[in-house]
Amino acid sequence: MRAVILPELGPAIEKAVVSFWFFKEGDQVKENEDLVELTTDKAAFNIPSPCNGILVEIFFREGDTVQVGEVLANIQELPEDK
């Protein structure tokens, strides 16, 4: 299981708001595909999938505030296509 974590965003930025999920729980995702859009006071940005897999659990919904370091979602890894 791989966790999707809100990374460090820069000096004095400690949180972001979930704007939009590109996938829903149960969807298959590919490494580097955009998973979620977040916004801060200064910018909007996307977090990509860290691996190929199934998006099994989303912990924050659109409109929720997330602190840096919190887990946004979990992905069940799938083996790479050969």
Backbone atoms as SQL, in Angstrom:
CREATE TABLE atoms (id INTEGER PRIMARY KEY, chain TEXT, resi INTEGER, resn TEXT, atom TEXT, x REAL, y REAL, z REAL);
INSERT INTO atoms VALUES
  (1, 'A', 1, 'MET', 'N', 0.851, -1.178, 0.000),
  (2, 'A', 1, 'MET', 'CA', 0.000, 0.000, 0.000),
  (3, 'A', 1, 'MET', 'C', 0.890, 1.233, 0.000),
  (4, 'A', 2, 'ARG', 'N', 0.584, 2.177, -0.872),
  (5, 'A', 2, 'ARG', 'CA', 1.349, 3.432, -0.932),
  (6, 'A', 2, 'ARG', 'C', 0.466, 4.584, -0.489),
  (7, 'A', 3, 'ALA', 'N', 1.003, 5.430, 0.356),
  (8, 'A', 3, 'ALA', 'CA', 0.290, 6.606, 0.837),
  (9, 'A', 3, 'ALA', 'C', 0.584, 7.790, -0.084),
  (10, 'A', 4, 'VAL', 'N', -0.443, 8.575, -0.350),
  (11, 'A', 4, 'VAL', 'CA', -0.296, 9.831, -1.074),
  (12, 'A', 4, 'VAL', 'C', -0.305, 10.925, -0.006),
  (13, 'A', 5, 'ILE', 'N', 0.824, 11.597, 0.156),
  (14, 'A', 5, 'ILE', 'CA', 1.023, 12.539, 1.258),
  (15, 'A', 5, 'ILE', 'C', 1.144, 13.957, 0.705),
  (16, 'A', 6, 'LEU', 'N', 0.547, 14.913, 1.424),
  (17, 'A', 6, 'LEU', 'CA', 0.719, 16.316, 1.047),
  (18, 'A', 6, 'LEU', 'C', 2.158, 16.712, 1.353),
  (19, 'A', 7, 'PRO', 'N', 2.941, 17.035, 0.313),
  (20, 'A', 7, 'PRO', 'CA', 4.357, 17.350, 0.530),
  (21, 'A', 7, 'PRO', 'C', 4.552, 18.767, 1.067),
  (22, 'A', 8, 'GLU', 'N', 5.796, 19.056, 1.434),
  (23, 'A', 8, 'GLU', 'CA', 6.170, 20.429, 1.810),
  (24, 'A', 8, 'GLU', 'C', 5.828, 21.336, 0.634),
  (25, 'A', 9, 'LEU', 'N', 5.247, 22.493, 0.943),
  (26, 'A', 9, 'LEU', 'CA', 4.781, 23.387, -0.115),
  (27, 'A', 9, 'LEU', 'C', 5.588, 24.673, -0.222),
  (28, 'A', 10, 'GLY', 'N', 6.446, 24.902, 0.728),
  (29, 'A', 10, 'GLY', 'CA', 7.254, 26.107, 0.702),
  (30, 'A', 10, 'GLY', 'C', 7.227, 26.781, 2.060),
  (31, 'A', 11, 'PRO', 'N', 8.050, 27.812, 2.214),
  (32, 'A', 11, 'PRO', 'CA', 8.133, 28.504, 3.497),
  (33, 'A', 11, 'PRO', 'C', 6.771, 29.079, 3.905),
  (34, 'A', 12, 'ALA', 'N', 6.400, 28.862, 5.147),
  (35, 'A', 12, 'ALA', 'CA', 5.188, 29.428, 5.756),
  (36, 'A', 12, 'ALA', 'C', 3.883, 28.891, 5.166),
  (37, 'A', 13, 'ILE', 'N', 3.940, 27.847, 4.320),
  (38, 'A', 13, 'ILE', 'CA', 2.710, 27.236, 3.810),
  (39, 'A', 13, 'ILE', 'C', 2.541, 25.903, 4.521),
  (40, 'A', 14, 'GLU', 'N', 1.525, 25.817, 5.352),
  (41, 'A', 14, 'GLU', 'CA', 1.345, 24.630, 6.189),
  (42, 'A', 14, 'GLU', 'C', 0.129, 23.802, 5.825),
  (43, 'A', 15, 'LYS', 'N', -0.725, 24.332, 4.911),
  (44, 'A', 15, 'LYS', 'CA', -1.953, 23.598, 4.589),
  (45, 'A', 15, 'LYS', 'C', -2.413, 23.945, 3.180),
  (46, 'A', 16, 'ALA', 'N', -3.319, 23.112, 2.670),
  (47, 'A', 16, 'ALA', 'CA', -3.925, 23.324, 1.357),
  (48, 'A', 16, 'ALA', 'C', -5.359, 22.807, 1.422),
  (49, 'A', 17, 'VAL', 'N', -6.165, 23.232, 0.469),
  (50, 'A', 17, 'VAL', 'CA', -7.559, 22.798, 0.392),
  (51, 'A', 17, 'VAL', 'C', -7.725, 21.895, -0.826),
  (52, 'A', 18, 'VAL', 'N', -8.387, 20.756, -0.632),
  (53, 'A', 18, 'VAL', 'CA', -8.670, 19.847, -1.744),
  (54, 'A', 18, 'VAL', 'C', -9.688, 20.513, -2.659),
  (55, 'A', 19, 'SER', 'N', -9.317, 20.684, -3.928),
  (56, 'A', 19, 'SER', 'CA', -10.213, 21.310, -4.907),
  (57, 'A', 19, 'SER', 'C', -10.990, 20.271, -5.695),
  (58, 'A', 20, 'PHE', 'N', -10.274, 19.219, -6.147),
  (59, 'A', 20, 'PHE', 'CA', -10.889, 18.277, -7.073),
  (60, 'A', 20, 'PHE', 'C', -10.108, 16.968, -7.108),
  (61, 'A', 21, 'TRP', 'N', -10.809, 15.853, -7.026),
  (62, 'A', 21, 'TRP', 'CA', -10.207, 14.535, -7.232),
  (63, 'A', 21, 'TRP', 'C', -10.454, 14.133, -8.681),
  (64, 'A', 22, 'PHE', 'N', -9.400, 13.723, -9.371),
  (65, 'A', 22, 'PHE', 'CA', -9.516, 13.288, -10.764),
  (66, 'A', 22, 'PHE', 'C', -10.026, 11.848, -10.865),
  (67, 'A', 23, 'PHE', 'N', -9.945, 11.111, -9.759),
  (68, 'A', 23, 'PHE', 'CA', -10.389, 9.716, -9.708),
  (69, 'A', 23, 'PHE', 'C', -11.231, 9.513, -8.458),
  (70, 'A', 24, 'LYS', 'N', -11.981, 8.410, -8.435),
  (71, 'A', 24, 'LYS', 'CA', -12.744, 8.060, -7.235),
  (72, 'A', 24, 'LYS', 'C', -12.213, 6.744, -6.682),
  (73, 'A', 25, 'GLU', 'N', -12.612, 6.416, -5.458),
  (74, 'A', 25, 'GLU', 'CA', -12.177, 5.161, -4.852),
  (75, 'A', 25, 'GLU', 'C', -12.563, 3.999, -5.760),
  (76, 'A', 26, 'GLY', 'N', -11.630, 3.068, -5.923),
  (77, 'A', 26, 'GLY', 'CA', -11.848, 1.904, -6.774),
  (78, 'A', 26, 'GLY', 'C', -11.313, 2.067, -8.184),
  (79, 'A', 27, 'ASP', 'N', -10.955, 3.296, -8.572),
  (80, 'A', 27, 'ASP', 'CA', -10.413, 3.530, -9.912),
  (81, 'A', 27, 'ASP', 'C', -8.960, 3.087, -9.990),
  (82, 'A', 28, 'GLN', 'N', -8.580, 2.616, -11.171),
  (83, 'A', 28, 'GLN', 'CA', -7.180, 2.287, -11.430),
  (84, 'A', 28, 'GLN', 'C', -6.465, 3.557, -11.861),
  (85, 'A', 29, 'VAL', 'N', -5.263, 3.768, -11.322),
  (86, 'A', 29, 'VAL', 'CA', -4.457, 4.943, -11.651),
  (87, 'A', 29, 'VAL', 'C', -3.081, 4.490, -12.129),
  (88, 'A', 30, 'LYS', 'N', -2.449, 5.356, -12.901),
  (89, 'A', 30, 'LYS', 'CA', -1.104, 5.076, -13.387),
  (90, 'A', 30, 'LYS', 'C', -0.125, 6.047, -12.746),
  (91, 'A', 31, 'GLU', 'N', 1.097, 5.575, -12.582),
  (92, 'A', 31, 'GLU', 'CA', 2.144, 6.420, -12.005),
  (93, 'A', 31, 'GLU', 'C', 2.241, 7.736, -12.769),
  (94, 'A', 32, 'ASN', 'N', 2.337, 8.824, -12.040),
  (95, 'A', 32, 'ASN', 'CA', 2.486, 10.193, -12.533),
  (96, 'A', 32, 'ASN', 'C', 1.210, 10.806, -13.098),
  (97, 'A', 33, 'GLU', 'N', 0.078, 10.080, -13.108),
  (98, 'A', 33, 'GLU', 'CA', -1.194, 10.699, -13.474),
  (99, 'A', 33, 'GLU', 'C', -1.621, 11.618, -12.334),
  (100, 'A', 34, 'ASP', 'N', -2.213, 12.758, -12.680),
  (101, 'A', 34, 'ASP', 'CA', -2.710, 13.661, -11.643),
  (102, 'A', 34, 'ASP', 'C', -3.841, 12.993, -10.880),
  (103, 'A', 35, 'LEU', 'N', -3.721, 12.985, -9.548),
  (104, 'A', 35, 'LEU', 'CA', -4.743, 12.394, -8.675),
  (105, 'A', 35, 'LEU', 'C', -5.685, 13.432, -8.106),
  (106, 'A', 36, 'VAL', 'N', -5.091, 14.531, -7.630),
  (107, 'A', 36, 'VAL', 'CA', -5.878, 15.508, -6.880),
  (108, 'A', 36, 'VAL', 'C', -5.323, 16.911, -7.120),
  (109, 'A', 37, 'GLU', 'N', -6.243, 17.876, -7.204),
  (110, 'A', 37, 'GLU', 'CA', -5.858, 19.282, -7.288),
  (111, 'A', 37, 'GLU', 'C', -6.076, 19.908, -5.919),
  (112, 'A', 38, 'LEU', 'N', -5.100, 20.699, -5.483),
  (113, 'A', 38, 'LEU', 'CA', -5.193, 21.403, -4.209),
  (114, 'A', 38, 'LEU', 'C', -4.901, 22.883, -4.434),
  (115, 'A', 39, 'THR', 'N', -5.372, 23.702, -3.508),
  (116, 'A', 39, 'THR', 'CA', -5.089, 25.131, -3.593),
  (117, 'A', 39, 'THR', 'C', -4.567, 25.636, -2.256),
  (118, 'A', 40, 'THR', 'N', -3.715, 26.642, -2.345),
  (119, 'A', 40, 'THR', 'CA', -3.260, 27.383, -1.164),
  (120, 'A', 40, 'THR', 'C', -3.680, 28.837, -1.386),
  (121, 'A', 41, 'ASP', 'N', -3.275, 29.715, -0.481),
  (122, 'A', 41, 'ASP', 'CA', -3.573, 31.138, -0.660),
  (123, 'A', 41, 'ASP', 'C', -2.901, 31.702, -1.910),
  (124, 'A', 42, 'LYS', 'N', -1.840, 31.037, -2.354),
  (125, 'A', 42, 'LYS', 'CA', -1.035, 31.591, -3.443),
  (126, 'A', 42, 'LYS', 'C', -1.131, 30.845, -4.766),
  (127, 'A', 43, 'ALA', 'N', -1.538, 29.565, -4.775),
  (128, 'A', 43, 'ALA', 'CA', -1.482, 28.798, -6.021),
  (129, 'A', 43, 'ALA', 'C', -2.373, 27.564, -5.975),
  (130, 'A', 44, 'ALA', 'N', -2.613, 27.027, -7.166),
  (131, 'A', 44, 'ALA', 'CA', -3.269, 25.721, -7.312),
  (132, 'A', 44, 'ALA', 'C', -2.224, 24.768, -7.886),
  (133, 'A', 45, 'PHE', 'N', -2.273, 23.511, -7.475),
  (134, 'A', 45, 'PHE', 'CA', -1.300, 22.534, -7.963),
  (135, 'A', 45, 'PHE', 'C', -1.915, 21.142, -7.895),
  (136, 'A', 46, 'ASN', 'N', -1.317, 20.212, -8.641),
  (137, 'A', 46, 'ASN', 'CA', -1.780, 18.822, -8.664),
  (138, 'A', 46, 'ASN', 'C', -0.740, 17.923, -8.018),
  (139, 'A', 47, 'ILE', 'N', -1.227, 16.861, -7.393),
  (140, 'A', 47, 'ILE', 'CA', -0.345, 15.825, -6.862),
  (141, 'A', 47, 'ILE', 'C', -0.547, 14.585, -7.727),
  (142, 'A', 48, 'PRO', 'N', 0.551, 14.033, -8.284),
  (143, 'A', 48, 'PRO', 'CA', 0.445, 12.848, -9.130),
  (144, 'A', 48, 'PRO', 'C', 0.470, 11.557, -8.317),
  (145, 'A', 49, 'SER', 'N', 0.025, 10.501, -8.951),
  (146, 'A', 49, 'SER', 'CA', 0.081, 9.178, -8.336),
  (147, 'A', 49, 'SER', 'C', 1.540, 8.739, -8.206),
  (148, 'A', 50, 'PRO', 'N', 1.929, 8.186, -7.054),
  (149, 'A', 50, 'PRO', 'CA', 3.307, 7.725, -6.875),
  (150, 'A', 50, 'PRO', 'C', 3.573, 6.357, -7.508),
  (151, 'A', 51, 'CYS', 'N', 2.494, 5.682, -7.986),
  (152, 'A', 51, 'CYS', 'CA', 2.669, 4.324, -8.517),
  (153, 'A', 51, 'CYS', 'C', 1.446, 3.930, -9.353),
  (154, 'A', 52, 'ASN', 'N', 1.571, 2.800, -10.042),
  (155, 'A', 52, 'ASN', 'CA', 0.418, 2.174, -10.697),
  (156, 'A', 52, 'ASN', 'C', -0.374, 1.440, -9.632),
  (157, 'A', 53, 'GLY', 'N', -1.703, 1.539, -9.681),
  (158, 'A', 53, 'GLY', 'CA', -2.485, 0.818, -8.686),
  (159, 'A', 53, 'GLY', 'C', -3.949, 1.182, -8.687),
  (160, 'A', 54, 'ILE', 'N', -4.610, 0.787, -7.610),
  (161, 'A', 54, 'ILE', 'CA', -6.024, 1.068, -7.396),
  (162, 'A', 54, 'ILE', 'C', -6.132, 2.067, -6.251),
  (163, 'A', 55, 'LEU', 'N', -6.878, 3.150, -6.488),
  (164, 'A', 55, 'LEU', 'CA', -7.122, 4.145, -5.449),
  (165, 'A', 55, 'LEU', 'C', -8.144, 3.554, -4.486),
  (166, 'A', 56, 'VAL', 'N', -7.665, 3.050, -3.357),
  (167, 'A', 56, 'VAL', 'CA', -8.537, 2.285, -2.461),
  (168, 'A', 56, 'VAL', 'C', -9.199, 3.124, -1.383),
  (169, 'A', 57, 'GLU', 'N', -8.571, 4.234, -0.984),
  (170, 'A', 57, 'GLU', 'CA', -9.163, 5.016, 0.098),
  (171, 'A', 57, 'GLU', 'C', -8.762, 6.480, -0.028),
  (172, 'A', 58, 'ILE', 'N', -9.761, 7.362, 0.030),
  (173, 'A', 58, 'ILE', 'CA', -9.543, 8.804, 0.020),
  (174, 'A', 58, 'ILE', 'C', -9.922, 9.319, 1.405),
  (175, 'A', 59, 'PHE', 'N', -9.009, 10.044, 2.042),
  (176, 'A', 59, 'PHE', 'CA', -9.231, 10.509, 3.410),
  (177, 'A', 59, 'PHE', 'C', -9.791, 11.927, 3.506),
  (178, 'A', 60, 'PHE', 'N', -9.604, 12.722, 2.455),
  (179, 'A', 60, 'PHE', 'CA', -10.085, 14.106, 2.463),
  (180, 'A', 60, 'PHE', 'C', -10.933, 14.338, 1.223),
  (181, 'A', 61, 'ARG', 'N', -12.039, 14.996, 1.386),
  (182, 'A', 61, 'ARG', 'CA', -12.972, 15.282, 0.286),
  (183, 'A', 61, 'ARG', 'C', -12.768, 16.704, -0.219),
  (184, 'A', 62, 'GLU', 'N', -13.384, 17.006, -1.346),
  (185, 'A', 62, 'GLU', 'CA', -13.302, 18.348, -1.913),
  (186, 'A', 62, 'GLU', 'C', -13.809, 19.363, -0.891),
  (187, 'A', 63, 'GLY', 'N', -13.018, 20.410, -0.697),
  (188, 'A', 63, 'GLY', 'CA', -13.349, 21.443, 0.283),
  (189, 'A', 63, 'GLY', 'C', -12.655, 21.267, 1.619),
  (190, 'A', 64, 'ASP', 'N', -12.103, 20.070, 1.866),
  (191, 'A', 64, 'ASP', 'CA', -11.403, 19.810, 3.128),
  (192, 'A', 64, 'ASP', 'C', -10.021, 20.469, 3.139),
  (193, 'A', 65, 'THR', 'N', -9.587, 20.881, 4.318),
  (194, 'A', 65, 'THR', 'CA', -8.254, 21.433, 4.510),
  (195, 'A', 65, 'THR', 'C', -7.322, 20.326, 4.992),
  (196, 'A', 66, 'VAL', 'N', -6.150, 20.260, 4.378),
  (197, 'A', 66, 'VAL', 'CA', -5.156, 19.223, 4.671),
  (198, 'A', 66, 'VAL', 'C', -3.871, 19.898, 5.133),
  (199, 'A', 67, 'GLN', 'N', -3.270, 19.370, 6.183),
  (200, 'A', 67, 'GLN', 'CA', -1.993, 19.874, 6.680),
  (201, 'A', 67, 'GLN', 'C', -0.841, 19.169, 5.956),
  (202, 'A', 68, 'VAL', 'N', 0.271, 19.874, 5.781),
  (203, 'A', 68, 'VAL', 'CA', 1.466, 19.274, 5.193),
  (204, 'A', 68, 'VAL', 'C', 1.817, 18.017, 5.981),
  (205, 'A', 69, 'GLY', 'N', 2.122, 16.938, 5.274),
  (206, 'A', 69, 'GLY', 'CA', 2.503, 15.676, 5.902),
  (207, 'A', 69, 'GLY', 'C', 1.347, 14.713, 6.122),
  (208, 'A', 70, 'GLU', 'N', 0.102, 15.178, 5.964),
  (209, 'A', 70, 'GLU', 'CA', -1.044, 14.284, 6.147),
  (210, 'A', 70, 'GLU', 'C', -1.247, 13.404, 4.916),
  (211, 'A', 71, 'VAL', 'N', -1.819, 12.227, 5.154),
  (212, 'A', 71, 'VAL', 'CA', -2.096, 11.275, 4.075),
  (213, 'A', 71, 'VAL', 'C', -3.429, 11.642, 3.420),
  (214, 'A', 72, 'LEU', 'N', -3.375, 11.894, 2.116),
  (215, 'A', 72, 'LEU', 'CA', -4.569, 12.232, 1.345),
  (216, 'A', 72, 'LEU', 'C', -5.337, 10.978, 0.923),
  (217, 'A', 73, 'ALA', 'N', -4.592, 9.928, 0.565),
  (218, 'A', 73, 'ALA', 'CA', -5.217, 8.715, 0.038),
  (219, 'A', 73, 'ALA', 'C', -4.231, 7.557, 0.111),
  (220, 'A', 74, 'ASN', 'N', -4.765, 6.338, -0.092),
  (221, 'A', 74, 'ASN', 'CA', -3.935, 5.137, -0.202),
  (222, 'A', 74, 'ASN', 'C', -4.175, 4.484, -1.552),
  (223, 'A', 75, 'ILE', 'N', -3.095, 3.964, -2.121),
  (224, 'A', 75, 'ILE', 'CA', -3.152, 3.262, -3.408),
  (225, 'A', 75, 'ILE', 'C', -2.600, 1.860, -3.205),
  (226, 'A', 76, 'GLN', 'N', -3.366, 0.878, -3.644),
  (227, 'A', 76, 'GLN', 'CA', -2.899, -0.512, -3.639),
  (228, 'A', 76, 'GLN', 'C', -2.075, -0.691, -4.903),
  (229, 'A', 77, 'GLU', 'N', -0.792, -0.930, -4.730),
  (230, 'A', 77, 'GLU', 'CA', 0.105, -1.031, -5.887),
  (231, 'A', 77, 'GLU', 'C', -0.216, -2.246, -6.736),
  (232, 'A', 78, 'LEU', 'N', -0.064, -2.052, -8.062),
  (233, 'A', 78, 'LEU', 'CA', -0.177, -3.142, -9.023),
  (234, 'A', 78, 'LEU', 'C', 1.180, -3.336, -9.671),
  (235, 'A', 79, 'PRO', 'N', 1.459, -4.567, -10.094),
  (236, 'A', 79, 'PRO', 'CA', 2.744, -4.778, -10.787),
  (237, 'A', 79, 'PRO', 'C', 2.770, -3.996, -12.087),
  (238, 'A', 80, 'GLU', 'N', 3.954, -3.560, -12.478),
  (239, 'A', 80, 'GLU', 'CA', 4.091, -2.820, -13.730),
  (240, 'A', 80, 'GLU', 'C', 3.770, -3.714, -14.908),
  (241, 'A', 81, 'ASP', 'N', 3.175, -3.122, -15.960),
  (242, 'A', 81, 'ASP', 'CA', 2.881, -3.870, -17.187),
  (243, 'A', 81, 'ASP', 'C', 4.182, -4.299, -17.836),
  (244, 'A', 82, 'LYS', 'N', 4.193, -5.513, -18.332),
  (245, 'A', 82, 'LYS', 'CA', 5.410, -6.011, -18.971),
  (246, 'A', 82, 'LYS', 'C', 5.217, -6.127, -20.453);
